[in-house]
Amino acid sequence: MAIDFSFSVKVFSALFAIMNPIANIPVFLSLTEGMSDTGKRRTAAVTFVGVT
């Protein structure tokens, strides 16, 4: 089974546009306000695994 690079790029681009991680940075910072740096990293890691 071959990987279709063109299709993969299209899917990633669509997901990037929908998720818009640049615009979600302020939301993440406001939701994790008051947490330690370790807590913020752990939350980001758990979120990354969940989204992936």
Secondary structure, DSSP 8 states (H G I E B T S, - for coil): ----HHHHHHHHHHHHHHH-HHHHHHHHHHHTTT--HHHHHHHHHHHHHHH-
